[in-house]
């Protein structure tokens, strides 16, 4: 998530390396031309990845601390 946001702003990886932030940044050029799907699918994939890490982290926290499982 941090890499994607920093790269989207232009401070991260070089434009020649594949990253979701670079893909989103490049797709913003075509958004006004009606090519919305160029930004939609990388954005949705980033959202799914972040949510998956959140769910995995919450489940690991519940496994490590049984008291938290009852909350």
N, CA, C and O of each residue as an XYZ file, in Angstrom:
284
protein
N       0.822     -1.179      0.000
C       0.000      0.000      0.000
C       0.875      1.256      0.000
O       0.614      2.202     -0.743
N       1.903      1.256      0.828
C       2.791      2.421      0.870
C       3.524      2.587     -0.454
O       3.658      3.696     -0.971
N       3.993      1.476     -0.988
C       4.729      1.538     -2.259
C       3.836      2.071     -3.364
O       4.269      2.889     -4.177
N       2.588      1.612     -3.399
C       1.671      2.052     -4.449
C       1.372      3.542     -4.338
O       1.338      4.245     -5.348
N       1.157      4.027     -3.119
C       0.836      5.448     -2.974
C       2.041      6.338     -3.251
O       1.899      7.390     -3.876
N       3.219      5.934     -2.799
C       4.424      6.734     -3.050
C       4.770      6.723     -4.534
O       5.153      7.752     -5.091
N       4.637      5.570     -5.176
C       4.928      5.466     -6.601
C       3.907      6.246     -7.418
O       4.257      6.863     -8.424
N       2.636      6.223     -6.987
C       1.597      6.982     -7.683
C       1.919      8.469     -7.678
O       1.670      9.164     -8.663
N       2.468      8.957     -6.578
C       2.834     10.373     -6.478
C       4.116     10.709     -7.224
O       4.446     11.884     -7.384
N       4.845      9.693     -7.683
C       6.043      9.924     -8.475
C       7.338      9.888     -7.699
O       8.382     10.260     -8.235
N       7.302      9.451     -6.455
C       8.508      9.437     -5.631
C       9.080      8.045     -5.412
O      10.097      7.911     -4.731
N       8.473      7.017     -5.956
C       8.876      5.647     -5.665
C       9.792      5.057     -6.717
O      10.845      5.610     -7.035
N       9.371      3.936     -7.242
C      10.153      3.203     -8.228
C      10.238      3.971     -9.540
O       9.470      4.899     -9.792
N      11.191      3.559    -10.365
C      11.305      4.182    -11.685
C      10.141      3.724    -12.563
O       9.586      2.649    -12.335
N       9.771      4.511    -13.550
C       8.628      4.154    -14.400
C       8.828      2.886    -15.220
O       7.875      2.373    -15.807
N      10.040      2.382    -15.266
C      10.302      1.189    -16.064
C      10.072     -0.098    -15.286
O      10.131     -1.182    -15.867
N       9.810     -0.005    -13.985
C       9.569     -1.182    -13.164
C       8.068     -1.376    -12.978
O       7.337     -0.402    -12.794
N       7.599     -2.634    -13.023
C       6.160     -2.872    -12.873
C       5.712     -2.705    -11.422
O       6.294     -3.296    -10.513
N       4.686     -1.906    -11.217
C       4.111     -1.693     -9.891
C       2.696     -1.156    -10.069
O       2.398     -0.497    -11.065
N       1.838     -1.433     -9.116
C       0.449     -0.981     -9.220
C       0.373      0.542     -9.203
O      -0.445      1.127     -9.913
N       1.207      1.181     -8.409
C       1.209      2.647     -8.364
C       1.573      3.266     -9.698
O       0.989      4.274    -10.097
N       2.531      2.674    -10.388
C       2.931      3.174    -11.711
C       1.809      2.953    -12.716
O       1.528      3.820    -13.543
N       1.168      1.789    -12.643
C       0.057      1.500    -13.554
C      -1.080      2.494    -13.327
O      -1.662      3.001    -14.286
N      -1.398      2.774    -12.066
C      -2.457      3.747    -11.771
C      -2.072      5.148    -12.223
O      -2.906      5.879    -12.757
N      -0.834      5.521    -12.015
C      -0.373      6.846    -12.431
C      -0.435      7.005    -13.947
O      -0.878      8.039    -14.447
N       0.002      5.998    -14.668
C      -0.038      6.052    -16.132
C      -1.475      6.055    -16.653
O      -1.763      6.691    -17.667
N      -2.374      5.350    -15.968
C      -3.754      5.264    -16.447
C      -4.513      6.574    -16.261
O      -5.513      6.800    -16.941
N      -4.065      7.438    -15.361
C      -4.733      8.727    -15.156
C      -4.655      9.604    -16.404
O      -5.502     10.475    -16.602
N      -3.657      9.384    -17.236
C      -3.529     10.151    -18.480
C      -4.675      9.844    -19.440
O      -5.087     10.704    -20.218
N      -5.187      8.611    -19.381
C      -6.212      8.171    -20.317
C      -7.616      8.244    -19.732
O      -8.584      7.930    -20.424
N      -7.748      8.649    -18.484
C      -9.046      8.690    -17.823
C      -9.982      9.694    -18.486
O     -11.168      9.410    -18.651
N      -9.476     10.850    -18.863
C     -10.323     11.861    -19.497
C     -10.728     11.472    -20.916
O     -11.681     12.029    -21.460
N     -10.017     10.526    -21.515
C     -10.358     10.064    -22.860
C     -11.422      8.973    -22.830
O     -11.850      8.496    -23.881
N     -11.854      8.573    -21.629
C     -12.908      7.574    -21.526
C     -12.412      6.168    -21.272
O     -13.208      5.229    -21.263
N     -11.135      6.002    -21.066
C     -10.589      4.672    -20.795
C     -10.536      4.429    -19.288
O      -9.459      4.265    -18.715
N     -11.712      4.409    -18.650
C     -11.813      4.291    -17.205
C     -11.309      2.954    -16.697
O     -10.811      2.868    -15.574
N     -11.432      1.910    -17.504
C     -11.041      0.568    -17.056
C      -9.531      0.435    -16.850
O      -9.082     -0.473    -16.150
N      -8.751      1.326    -17.450
C      -7.306      1.275    -17.239
C      -6.940      1.621    -15.795
O      -5.905      1.177    -15.298
N      -7.770      2.403    -15.123
C      -7.538      2.727    -13.714
C      -8.389      1.865    -12.788
O      -8.015      1.625    -11.640
N      -9.526      1.402    -13.284
C     -10.458      0.659    -12.433
C      -9.895     -0.681    -11.987
O      -9.908     -0.989    -10.795
N      -9.405     -1.475    -12.917
C      -8.959     -2.823    -12.569
C      -7.696     -2.846    -11.706
O      -7.638     -3.644    -10.770
N      -6.684     -2.019    -11.967
C      -5.563     -1.976    -11.016
C      -5.983     -1.445     -9.646
O      -5.472     -1.901     -8.623
N      -6.899     -0.495     -9.618
C      -7.379      0.027     -8.339
C      -8.136     -1.017     -7.539
O      -7.958     -1.132     -6.326
N      -8.982     -1.779     -8.222
C      -9.722     -2.850     -7.546
C      -8.773     -3.944     -7.075
O      -8.950     -4.490     -5.986
N      -7.772     -4.265     -7.881
C      -6.818     -5.299     -7.451
C      -6.027     -4.836     -6.232
O      -5.747     -5.640     -5.342
N      -5.662     -3.562     -6.175
C      -4.977     -3.030     -4.992
C      -5.891     -3.095     -3.774
O      -5.441     -3.447     -2.683
N      -7.158     -2.763     -3.945
C      -8.118     -2.836     -2.852
C      -8.271     -4.267     -2.347
O      -8.312     -4.490     -1.137
N      -8.356     -5.232     -3.247
C      -8.488     -6.641     -2.861
C      -7.249     -7.119     -2.118
O      -7.366     -7.843     -1.130
N      -6.072     -6.727     -2.575
C      -4.829     -7.127     -1.908
C      -4.774     -6.559     -0.495
O      -4.406     -7.266      0.443
N      -5.136     -5.291     -0.337
C      -5.105     -4.664      0.990
C      -6.119     -5.327      1.916
O      -5.809     -5.593      3.077
N      -7.326     -5.597      1.421
C      -8.332     -6.261      2.246
C      -7.917     -7.677      2.617
O      -8.188     -8.127      3.730
N      -7.261     -8.387      1.699
C      -6.791     -9.743      1.997
C      -5.744     -9.720      3.105
O      -5.787    -10.549      4.014
N      -4.809     -8.783      3.037
C      -3.813     -8.670      4.104
C      -4.466     -8.302      5.433
O      -4.032     -8.770      6.486
N      -5.500     -7.472      5.396
C      -6.201     -7.102      6.620
C      -6.890     -8.313      7.242
O      -6.798     -8.525      8.451
N      -7.571     -9.098      6.433
C      -8.259    -10.291      6.938
C      -7.255    -11.300      7.480
O      -7.466    -11.875      8.548
N      -6.172    -11.517      6.757
C      -5.137    -12.449      7.221
C      -4.534    -11.963      8.538
O      -4.329    -12.758      9.455
N      -4.253    -10.683      8.637
C      -3.689    -10.128      9.863
C      -4.631    -10.247     11.046
O      -4.204    -10.584     12.150
N      -5.909     -9.973     10.825
C      -6.890    -10.100     11.907
C      -7.013    -11.548     12.368
O      -7.086    -11.811     13.569
N      -7.035    -12.484     11.432
C      -7.138    -13.898     11.805
C      -5.891    -14.382     12.525
O      -5.993    -15.173     13.464
N      -4.725    -13.929     12.111
C      -3.499    -14.295     12.823
C      -3.480    -13.708     14.228
O      -3.008    -14.355     15.163
N      -3.984    -12.503     14.385
C      -4.051    -11.894     15.716
C      -4.990    -12.681     16.626
O      -4.707    -12.850     17.812
N      -6.097    -13.160     16.079
C      -7.022    -13.977     16.872
C      -6.405    -15.316     17.250
O      -6.638    -15.817     18.349
N      -5.621    -15.897     16.350
C      -4.962    -17.168     16.661
C      -3.892    -16.998     17.732
O      -3.713    -17.875     18.578
N      -3.190    -15.890     17.700
C      -2.108    -15.657     18.658
C      -2.637    -15.269     20.040
O      -2.012    -15.593     21.050
N      -3.772    -14.583     20.098
C      -4.330    -14.126     21.368
C      -5.759    -14.649     21.497
O      -6.679    -14.054     20.936
N      -5.965    -15.747     22.221
C      -7.312    -16.331     22.330
C      -8.337    -15.395     22.973
O      -9.531    -15.528     22.705
N      -7.904    -14.458     23.808
C      -8.841    -13.519     24.422
C      -9.463    -12.605     23.372
O     -10.610    -12.180     23.512
N      -8.712    -12.307     22.332
C      -9.197    -11.424     21.274
C     -10.240    -12.119     20.398
O     -11.040    -11.450     19.743
N     -10.238    -13.447     20.381
C     -11.179    -14.193     19.551
C     -12.611    -14.028     20.041
O     -13.548    -14.177     19.256
N     -12.800    -13.723     21.322
C     -14.146    -13.577     21.875
C     -14.696    -12.171     21.729
O     -15.843    -11.920     22.097
N     -13.920    -11.267     21.212
C     -14.377     -9.878     21.041
C     -15.191     -9.724     19.792
O     -15.655     -8.625     19.490
